[in-house]
């Protein structure tokens, strides 16, 4: 079963919704929701029952894709929306926080941390999707019983 399509769709939800200003305040929901969406889509198209390990994998893939999108789209938006980070640096200095880096590097490091957190949340969403959406029992479906010795209409001959 191909995991790429569900992971791309789930990662798109994670990355885009976490990168859009104002909507990014709900980034935890988008991370878990994107992993859950990827798990749901994978379960729906899977011919065999899906195990929790598959949920971890599909959630991790969605999280990695979403984290990459967040880095590509969200970090530049945050950097330019804050005026190049000058206001953030002033606020950090006033709070007594001294960081070994500043400017764009500060946003890149925070973006990497955010991408890791989104990946972890997507894994949680992928794992939770298995017990919620997988209704089939593990193993192969039972075969219907064979009526040996019966005549037409199911009655014994």
N, C-alpha and C positions, 0 to 999 in steps of 0.2 A: 504494500500500500504506500502510495506516495505521500510523504509528510510535508513536502515543500509548499503546495498550494494552501493548505490550512494554516501553515506557519506564516506564509506571506500575508494572508488576510488578517490573521491575528496580530502580526507584527505591525501591519499598517495601522490598525486601531491603536495599538500601544504607542507607536512613534508619533503619529500625526496629532492625536488628541493630547499627548503629553507635551508637544511642542507649541501648540497654539496658546497664546497668552489668554489668561483668565480661565480657559478650560484646563490649563496645566495645574491648577490648584487641586484637581481631582486625580493627579497622576497615579496614586495608589489604586484607585478604582480602575483606571484605564489599563494598568499593568495586569491586575488580576482578571479583568474582563477580557482583555486581548488573549491571554493564555487560555481562559475558559472557552472563548470563541474558537480558538484553534483546536482545542480538544474536542469540542462539540462537532465541528466540521469533520475532524478526522474520524470520530466515532460513527458519525452518520454514514460515511462512505466506506468504512472498514467492513470487509466480509466476515471477519472473525472477531470475537470479543476482544476488546482493548483492555490491556492490563495497566495498572498504575505507573509502571515504568515507561510505558508509551506516553502517558500523560506528562510525565516529567520531561521526556525528550521533546515532545511537540511544544510544550510550554517554554522550554529553554530556547528552542529555535525561534519561536515567536518573540521571545524577549530579546534575543540577540538582534533580530531584524528590527524590532521596535527601538532598541537602544541605539543602533546605528542610525536609524532615521532621526531619532531625537538629537544625536550629535550633529548630524548634517543640517538639520532644519532648526531645532530649538536653541542650540547654543548661539549661532549667529543672531537669531532674533533677540535673544536675551541680551547679548553684547551690545547690539546697536540700539535697542530700546532703553538701555541704561546709560547711554551716552558714552560708550567705550569703557565703562566700568569705573569712571572717576568717582561717581557718587558712592559706589559700593566701597571703594578703597577708603574714602573719607569716613564713612560709617564704621568700617572695621577699625580704623585708627582711633576713632572716638570711643569705641567699645574696649579698646586696649588689646585688640587682637593683632598680633604681628605674624604675617605669613611670609614665607621665603620667596613668594612669587606674587606678581600683580598683573593687572591689565588683562590681556587676552588669555594668558596662561591660567589665570584664576578661573575664568569661565570654562576653559577646556578641562581643567581638573574637576571642577564641579559637574561638568557635563559627563565626564567618565564615571564619576561616582553615581550620578543619576542613572546612567545607562546600566550599571551593575545592579542598582536597586530595582530598576524596571525589569531586568532579567529575572531576578529572584522572585518578584511579585508574579511574573508571568508563569514561572515554574509552579508557584502555588496555585494559580488559576488552572493550569493544565492538569495538575494532580487532582484538584477538586472536581474537575469536569468528569472524571472517570466514574466515581460513585454516583454523581448526579445524573449523567446522561446515559451511561452504559447499563442497559436493562437486560442484556443477554447473559446467560450463565457461562462460566468458563468451560472450555472444551467444545466439542462438536455438537451440533444439534442432534437430538435423539431421532433414530429412524422409526417410522411408523411400524406397528406390529403387522406381521404377515398372517393372514387368516388361512392357515393350512387346513385342508380337508373340508372347506366350506363350499357349498354350491352357490348357485345364483341367488342374489339377494342377501347373502351373508348367513344363510341357514346351513346347518350341517347336512351333508348329503346322505 
